[in-house]
Amino acid sequence: MVATVYHAELTEAQADPVLAALLGRSHASAPFDRLDWLALLARLCLPGAKCVIAVAREGDAVAALPLCRTPEGFAPLGNWYSFFVRPLCNDPTRAPALLAALTRSLAPAGAARLAPMPEADAEALAAAFRTSGWIGTIEACDTNHILELHGRDFAAYWAARPGALRETVRRKGAKGIVNLRIETAFAEADWAAYEAIYARSWKPEEGHPAFLRAFAKAESAAGALRMGVAEIGGQPVAAQFWTVEGGTAWIHKLAHDEASRQHSPGTLLSAALFRHVIDVDRVHTVDFGTGDNPYKRDWMETARPRYALAFYRPAAISHWPQLAKLAARRVLRTRATLVSPQAAG
């Protein structure tokens, strides 16, 4: 059977029950795979962009890859809010053939650059590009910190944290200065507090606050919101925005007011949220997104790379300079492997 390949606009994808199931909320889904996330991202963060879902179908098997068409080629349908981008397939045994057919359909663009991607997905998509005649690279581009609980409760997890972290939480918590709340329903006052705290924090200016707010409201309606607020004297001084989905707690945003730093409200709030998602929600994984920030290592136990793909069609003349650079890099790498330390000396 020959795969059927097409590029669906997001509105078309929403009307397709097979795609809606593949890109919907499930026991194993992630926010960044979902069609509602992609549609919201396109509407509020990428206005005017040509956003599509590249689809390959063969009988009841389907593979999909969200993309943006740009003058330079295809780019991911994602931005800094996306922990990752990746293709999805409902039949792993037929995924290689479907992805190869899908990447062949991208040939007219001449180039595709996609990041950040999980390792297995990046390797599978890179293999598909090469099978369908593209030339390119797959390289590590970022770091993702995660916690895999393997059945542990919060007490067991907490006992393995660094002593300095546990002592900070014990001492600052015992003073009773910081009041902590964890909410599962969206409240305008809590979100306003988050935005005010974020504006006073060390964080850079929020890129698309309307997107984040709309996403938080949608996750609240789905029962997935975990909003933490820390207060001192009734004044919010730290806030964190998490969601729970597919057995994973996703840490989207956190911020604290630098003026209250001596009371460690952000640290106390993190500990409370970890306790909640581990003992109440009973997640198997906590994901801290991308970025190799040193503070993440106190809370998480595993760091894994995220990858960037850059592939080009040999027939696309406008991309020959990039192909020439790739060829030159390969020659240099080959020469480096042929020169031993003894020979170099």
C-alpha positions, -999 to 999 in steps of 0.1 A, spaced: 0 0 0 13 35 -9 11 62 17 -11 92 11 7 124 20 -8 159 24 -4 191 43 -34 201 64 -42 235 77 -48 235 114 -85 240 110 -86 210 86 -67 189 111 -92 198 138 -120 184 117 -102 151 110 -110 125 137 -79 104 131 -56 134 134 -76 148 163 -70 115 182 -33 114 173 -29 151 184 -53 150 213 -50 147 251 -45 111 263 -29 90 290 5 94 273 2 129 257 23 160 262 10 195 259 33 204 230 19 176 208 -17 186 211 -36 202 183 -52 228 207 -17 238 219 -6 242 183 -36 261 172 -33 285 202 4 289 195 -3 297 159 -30 322 167 -13 342 195 24 337 190 28 331 152 2 354 136 5 354 98 27 323 98 18 295 74 12 267 100 4 232 87 4 196 98 23 174 73 5 141 73 13 106 59 -13 79 59 -13 42 51 -45 24 59 -52 30 96 -16 42 103 -9 79 103 22 101 110 21 138 115 46 166 119 35 202 128 55 228 107 57 264 97 64 273 61 90 301 59 109 318 30 139 298 41 121 264 43 102 245 69 106 254 106 90 239 137 55 249 148 68 259 182 87 286 201 103 291 235 71 278 253 75 244 236 97 220 256 101 200 223 88 195 188 85 160 173 66 139 148 39 116 160 28 82 147 1 58 159 19 27 146 56 25 155 61 -5 131 51 16 101 67 49 113 99 47 92 80 43 59 54 70 69 81 95 80 101 89 48 69 96 27 63 127 49 98 141 44 96 135 7 66 158 6 87 186 21 111 186 -9 97 217 -26 108 238 3 144 228 -1 153 231 36 140 220 70 154 231 103 137 216 134 146 220 171 145 212 200 138 175 195 140 144 218 169 121 208 148 91 196 125 113 176 153 133 161 171 102 150 140 87 135 132 119 115 169 123 104 168 87 91 136 96 72 151 127 57 182 107 45 160 79 31 141 104 11 172 121 -4 179 150 19 214 158 32 219 173 67 229 171 103 216 162 137 233 179 166 228 185 203 214 220 209 200 221 244 196 202 277 164 189 293 164 181 331 139 155 343 131 135 374 120 99 370 104 87 402 103 49 396 75 45 422 91 67 449 69 88 471 79 124 480 96 113 513 119 90 494 126 116 467 132 143 492 157 122 512 179 121 481 180 159 476 211 178 485 215 185 522 217 223 517 184 223 498 166 202 525 180 224 552 169 256 535 133 243 532 134 231 569 146 263 583 127 288 562 95 267 564 98 265 602 97 303 605 61 304 593 67 336 574 57 322 539 22 309 533 19 285 504 -11 277 482 -15 252 454 -46 258 432 -60 235 405 -85 260 391 -76 292 372 -83 324 391 -78 359 377 -63 371 410 -37 344 410 -28 349 374 -25 387 380 -2 379 409 19 357 388 23 384 361 32 410 387 58 388 403 72 378 370 76 415 361 96 420 393 117 389 390 151 383 373 133 368 343 133 385 308 102 401 296 74 376 288 71 372 250 34 364 246 16 366 280 -18 363 263 -8 328 251 3 317 285 -28 330 301 -51 313 276 -32 280 279 -35 282 317 -73 287 315 -76 258 291 -55 235 313 -77 245 343 -108 235 324 -92 201 316 -82 196 353 -45 198 345 -35 231 361 -13 233 391 -8 269 401 15 276 431 14 309 450 36 319 479 26 349 501 42 369 529 18 390 549 -10 384 523 12 397 495 21 373 467 59 370 464 64 338 443 43 319 418 48 288 396 27 275 367 28 237 363 5 213 344 0 175 348 -6 154 318 3 119 305 18 109 339 42 139 338 43 172 357 55 199 333 71 229 349 63 258 326 70 290 345 83 301 379 92 335 393 98 351 427 101 387 439 138 395 445 129 417 474 117 386 494 146 364 484 159 360 520 128 340 529 133 316 500 96 316 489 104 301 455 123 272 470 95 265 495 69 267 468 89 243 446 91 218 474 53 220 480 46 215 443 69 185 440 51 170 470 17 176 454 25 162 420 43 132 435 20 122 464 -14 136 451 -12 134 413 12 104 415 31 113 384 60 91 372 81 120 357 87 157 364 100 177 334 118 210 339 119 219 302 150 231 283 179 250 297 209 238 317 203 261 347 224 250 376 195 253 401 177 225 383 203 200 393 192 202 429 157 191 420 162 168 391 183 137 386 187 132 349 199 156 322 194 146 285 202 164 253 178 179 229 187 179 192 185 202 162 180 189 127 191 209 96 184 192 63 186 204 27 176 191 -8 207 187 -31 186 201 -60 178 233 -41 204 257 -56 197 284 -30 209 261 -2 241 250 -19 262 272 4 248 253 34 255 220 17 290 231 10 295 240 46 282 206 57 306 189 32 336 209 45 327 200 82 326 163 72 360 165 56 375 182 87 359 156 110 373 128 88 408 143 88 406 147 126 398 110 131 427 100 108 453 120 127 464 102 159 479 120 188 513 103 181 512 115 144 502 150 155 532 151 177 
